[in-house]
């Protein structure tokens, strides 16, 4: 009988709960069997086949269902669980206690001895029966999500799946075996992506087969360090993203930027964090981040833009980005600043629309004047359908 190393956790297709599991490669690399530690009978296994993965999006979704085993928090380490952090926690239903992902919505700290934590935590559930709801829990039900694990069996299966897709020769079917590492692109995964469609966008550079998922940000501090953005997002969402702050005009008091990831699931999670109505993300000057557009974008993003980033000296400061919570004076001020910026942006949008109308009007007048000049010179006449030539 085969032995299993139960060395990772898996979000089940059946209930979206996280289980400790082991992997087994079968059928000459064409089947991936997921065995749950607490349910050793084979009928509880979940099996994926190469034939099931007919697109790169399906491969990404499968990868996102695996990660290193989350670790419980010691009573004397309760301060490591902070507001806005993504954690794995026990959801206590009527009959079952299962692990699901949740965002720490608030922390109610209480003075206590190192041996027994008395703090309370409000969790905003991301999956399971409590999805979209907030419940209170204690530290003993919370685990910290871990990274930097080596998962060779999963990498082997994914490589086979990518090769089976027979994508263009520009794509590299190999992926790194270091999942969750911050040393490689997009959390250590060197992924290949499907060919672009005509509906995808190309933000500069030569058009490639790589697909990125990204959002554009506004109202950033002009000297905000992109690496600081990356660490901040990773701290609060456990997602490693590529971040950019674009150069701005001298007359503009703010900058624009972008957050780029390799799957729509990750981008949605980041957007939920930024757009949480109970909080604002503010830069060190107090500027609240503003998402430029509501729709999530996908397509090619010229990652060579990293070469255009300015040299920043403020990375070492730790409190330059923070989450401002509802009910605080900082939240009230941030809301005023955001409303002021949105008012300015709407006014600017109106001016741009007026400019477009005036430009079209001038263009029409220019065409009409040119036609009259041609007619006066005897070189303009109408055809059978009234066309001028």
C-alpha positions in Angstrom: 0.0 0.0 0.0 1.3 3.4 -0.9 2.4 5.8 1.8 1.5 9.5 1.8 3.2 12.5 3.1 0.4 14.7 4.5 2.4 17.9 4.1 0.0 20.4 2.5 -3.5 21.6 2.7 -6.2 21.5 0.1 -9.4 23.4 -0.4 -12.0 20.8 -1.3 -14.1 21.0 -4.4 -17.0 19.6 -2.4 -17.4 22.2 0.3 -14.5 24.7 -0.1 -13.1 23.8 3.3 -9.4 23.3 3.9 -8.1 19.8 4.7 -4.6 18.4 5.4 -3.8 16.2 2.5 -1.2 14.2 0.6 -0.8 13.7 -3.2 -0.3 10.7 -5.4 0.5 10.7 -9.1 -1.1 7.9 -11.0 -1.6 6.6 -14.6 1.8 7.7 -15.8 1.4 11.3 -14.5 -2.1 11.7 -16.0 -4.0 11.5 -12.7 -3.5 13.5 -9.4 -5.1 11.8 -6.4 -5.7 14.0 -3.3 -6.0 12.0 -0.1 -7.4 13.8 2.9 -5.7 12.9 6.2 -8.8 12.6 8.3 -10.7 10.6 5.6 -8.4 7.8 4.5 -11.1 5.8 2.6 -10.6 5.9 -1.1 -14.1 7.1 -1.8 -13.2 10.3 0.0 -10.3 11.0 -2.4 -10.6 13.8 -4.9 -9.0 12.9 -8.3 -8.0 15.3 -11.1 -7.1 14.1 -14.6 -5.2 15.8 -17.3 -8.3 15.7 -19.4 -10.2 17.8 -16.8 -7.8 20.7 -17.3 -8.7 22.1 -20.7 -7.6 25.7 -20.1 -4.9 27.7 -18.2 -7.6 29.2 -16.1 -8.5 25.8 -14.8 -4.9 25.1 -14.1 -4.6 28.3 -12.1 -7.8 27.5 -10.1 -6.3 24.1 -9.2 -3.0 25.6 -8.1 -4.9 28.0 -5.9 -6.4 25.1 -4.0 -3.1 24.0 -2.6 -0.8 25.6 -0.1 1.5 24.7 2.9 -0.2 23.7 6.1 -1.4 26.7 8.1 0.0 27.0 11.6 -1.9 27.7 14.9 -1.0 30.9 16.8 0.5 30.6 20.2 -1.2 32.6 23.0 1.8 34.9 23.5 1.8 35.7 19.7 -1.7 37.0 19.4 -0.4 40.4 18.3 0.7 38.9 15.0 -3.0 38.6 14.0 -3.9 42.1 12.8 -6.9 43.7 11.1 -7.1 43.1 7.3 -5.1 39.9 7.5 -6.2 36.8 5.6 -6.3 33.8 8.0 -7.5 30.2 8.0 -9.9 29.6 10.8 -12.5 27.2 12.2 -16.1 27.9 11.3 -18.3 26.3 13.9 -21.5 25.1 12.4 -24.3 23.2 14.1 -22.7 19.8 13.5 -19.2 20.4 11.9 -16.1 22.4 12.6 -14.4 23.1 9.3 -11.5 25.4 8.2 -12.2 28.3 5.9 -10.4 31.4 4.8 -11.5 34.7 6.5 -10.3 38.3 6.7 -9.8 39.7 10.2 -12.3 42.5 10.3 -11.5 43.7 13.8 -9.4 42.8 16.8 -10.6 43.4 20.4 -7.3 43.2 22.4 -7.5 42.4 26.1 -4.7 42.4 28.6 -3.8 38.8 29.6 -0.9 36.6 30.6 1.4 35.0 28.1 -0.1 31.6 28.7 -3.8 32.4 27.9 -5.0 34.8 25.3 -8.3 36.6 26.1 -8.5 38.6 22.9 -11.5 38.4 20.5 -11.5 38.5 16.7 -14.2 39.4 14.2 -13.8 37.4 11.0 -15.3 38.2 7.6 -15.7 34.7 6.0 -14.6 34.2 2.4 -15.9 30.7 1.8 -18.3 28.1 3.3 -21.6 28.5 5.0 -20.6 31.8 6.6 -19.4 33.4 3.4 -20.1 37.1 3.5 -20.9 37.2 7.2 -18.9 38.4 10.2 -18.6 36.3 13.4 -16.6 36.5 16.6 -14.0 34.0 17.5 -10.9 33.4 19.7 -7.3 32.9 19.0 -7.5 29.1 19.4 -9.6 28.9 16.2 -7.2 30.9 14.0 -4.3 29.6 12.0 -1.7 31.7 10.0 -1.4 30.9 6.3 2.1 29.8 5.4 4.2 30.1 2.3 7.5 28.9 0.8 6.7 25.2 0.4 8.2 22.8 -2.1 5.5 20.7 -3.8 7.2 18.6 -6.4 4.3 16.2 -7.1 1.9 19.0 -7.8 4.5 20.7 -10.0 5.0 17.4 -11.9 1.2 17.1 -12.6 0.9 20.8 -13.6 3.8 20.5 -16.0 2.1 17.5 -17.7 -1.2 19.4 -17.9 0.5 22.4 -19.5 2.3 20.2 -22.1 -1.0 18.6 -22.9 -2.6 21.9 -23.8 -0.2 22.2 -26.8 -0.1 26.0 -26.6 2.1 28.2 -28.7 5.8 27.7 -28.8 6.3 31.0 -26.9 5.0 29.5 -23.7 7.3 27.8 -21.3 5.6 24.7 -19.8 7.9 24.5 -16.8 6.9 26.0 -13.5 8.9 26.5 -10.4 8.6 23.9 -7.6 8.9 26.6 -5.0 5.2 27.5 -4.4 4.5 30.7 -2.5 8.1 31.9 -2.6 8.6 35.6 -3.1 11.9 35.1 -5.0 10.2 34.4 -8.3 7.5 36.1 -10.3 4.0 35.9 -8.9 4.8 34.2 -5.7 7.4 31.9 -7.1 5.3 30.3 -9.8 6.8 30.7 -13.3 3.5 30.2 -15.1 2.6 30.3 -18.8 -0.6 31.8 -20.0 -3.1 31.3 -22.8 -3.0 33.2 -26.1 -4.7 36.6 -26.0 -8.0 37.2 -27.7 -9.0 40.3 -29.6 -10.7 41.6 -26.5 -7.6 41.6 -24.4 -5.6 44.8 -23.8 -1.9 45.3 -24.6 -0.3 47.9 -22.4 2.9 48.6 -24.3 5.7 46.4 -25.6 5.6 43.5 -28.0 2.4 41.4 -27.8 3.1 38.1 -26.0 1.1 35.1 -25.0 1.3 36.0 -21.3 -2.0 36.8 -19.6 -2.0 39.2 -16.6 -4.9 40.3 -14.4 -4.6 43.8 -13.0 -6.3 46.9 -11.6 -5.3 50.6 -12.0 -5.0 52.8 -8.9 -5.2 56.6 -8.5 -4.5 59.1 -5.8 -1.2 57.5 -4.7 1.6 59.5 -3.1 4.1 60.5 -5.8 7.0 59.0 -3.9 5.3 55.8 -2.8 7.7 52.9 -3.2 6.3 50.0 -5.3 8.1 47.4 -3.1 6.3 48.9 -0.1 3.0 48.4 -1.9 3.9 44.8 -2.7 4.8 43.9 0.9 1.7 45.7 2.2 -0.6 43.7 -0.1 1.2 40.5 0.8 0.9 41.2 4.5 -2.9 41.7 4.3 -3.9 39.2 1.6 -1.1 36.6 1.5 -0.9 37.3 -2.2 2.4 38.3 -3.9 1.7 40.8 -6.7 3.7 43.0 -9.0 3.2 46.7 -8.2 3.9 49.9 -10.1 3.8 53.6 -9.5 3.8 55.6 -12.7 5.6 58.9 -13.2 3.3 61.9 -13.0 3.3 65.5 -14.2 4.7 68.2 -12.0 1.4 69.9 -11.7 -0.3 66.7 -10.5 -0.2 66.3 -6.7 -0.8 62.5 -7.0 0.4 59.5 -8.9 -1.3 56.5 -10.6 -0.2 52.9 -10.3 -1.1 49.3 -11.0 -1.4 45.9 -9.2 -0.7 42.9 -11.4 -1.3 39.2 -10.5 -1.5 36.0 -12.4 -5.1 34.9 -11.7 -8.5 36.5 -11.5 -9.1 34.8 -8.2 -6.2 36.6 -6.6 -7.1 40.0 -8.2 -10.7 39.7 -6.9 -9.4 39.1 -3.4 -7.1 42.1 -3.6 -10.0 44.3 -4.9 -12.2 43.1 -2.0 -9.5 44.2 0.4 -9.0 47.6 -1.2 -12.8 48.3 -1.7 -13.9 47.1 1.8 -16.5 49.7 2.7 -15.4 49.5 6.4 -11.9 50.8 5.7 -9.6 52.9 3.6 -6.0 52.1 2.4 -4.0 55.3 3.0 -0.5 56.4 2.0 1.9 58.0 4.5 0.5 61.5 3.7 -3.1 60.3 4.4 -4.1 59.9 0.7 -6.7 57.2 0.4 -6.2 54.8 -2.5 -8.8 54.9 -5.3 -9.5 52.2 -7.8 -9.6 53.8 -11.2 -12.3 51.5 -12.7 -14.7 48.9 -11.2 -14.1 46.3 -13.8 -11.1 43.9 -13.5 -8.8 43.9 -16.4 -6.9 41.1 -18.1 -4.5 41.0 -21.0 -0.8 41.7 -21.5 1.0 44.1 -19.1 4.4 45.2 -20.1 6.4 44.1 -17.1 9.4 46.0 -18.5 7.7 49.1 -16.9 9.6 48.1 -13.8 12.7 49.6 -15.4 10.9 53.0 -15.5 10.3 53.0 -11.7 12.1 55.8 -9.8 14.7 55.1 -7.1 12.9 55.3 -3.8 14.5 55.9 -0.4 11.5 55.5 1.8 11.1 51.7 1.7 12.5 51.1 5.2 9.8 53.1 6.9 7.2 50.7 8.3 4.1 52.8 8.8 3.8 54.5 5.4 0.8 52.4 4.3 -2.0 51.5 6.7 -5.6 50.4 7.0 -7.9 53.1 8.4 -11.0 51.6 10.1 -14.6 52.8 10.2 -15.5 54.7 13.3 -12.1 56.4 13.7 -11.1 60.0 13.1 -8.7 58.9 10.5 -11.5 57.2 8.6 -13.6 60.4 8.7 -10.7 62.4 7.2 -9.9 59.8 4.6 -13.5 59.7 3.5 -13.5 63.5 3.1 -10.3 63.3 1.0 -11.6 60.5 -1.2 -14.9 62.3 -1.8 -12.9 65.4 -2.7 -10.8 63.4 -5.2 -13.8 61.7 -6.7 -15.5 65.2 -7.2 -12.3 66.4 -8.9 -12.2 63.2 -11.1 -15.8 63.6 -12.2 -15.2 67.3 -13.0 -12.2 66.3 -15.1 -14.2 63.6 -16.8 -16.8 66.3 -17.8 -14.1 68.5 -19.2 -12.7 65.7 -21.3 -16.1 64.9 -22.7 -16.6 68.6 -23.6 -13.1 68.6 -25.2 -14.1 65.6 -27.3 -17.3 67.3 -28.5 -15.5 70.5 -29.4 -12.8 68.5 -31.3 -15.4 66.6 -33.3 -17.3 69.9 -34.0 -14.1 71.6 -35.3 -13.3 68.5 -37.4 -16.7 68.6 -39.0 -16.4 72.3 -39.7 -12.9 71.7 -41.3 -14.3 69.0 -43.6 -17.2 71.3 -44.6 -14.9 74.2 -45.3 -12.6 72.0 -47.4 -15.5 70.7 -49.4 -16.8 74.2 -50.1 -13.3 75.2 -51.3 -13.2 72.3 -53.7 -16.7 73.1 -55.0 -15.7 76.7 -55.7 -12.8 75.5 -57.7 -15.0 73.4 -59.8 -13.5 70.1 -58.7 -16.3 68.8 -56.5 -19.5 67.2 -57.8 -22.1 64.8 -56.5 -22.5 61.2 -57.6 -25.7 59.2 -58.0 -26.0 58.7 -54.3 -25.0 62.2 -53.3 -21.4 61.3 -52.5 -18.9 64.2 -53.0 -15.8 63.4 -55.1 
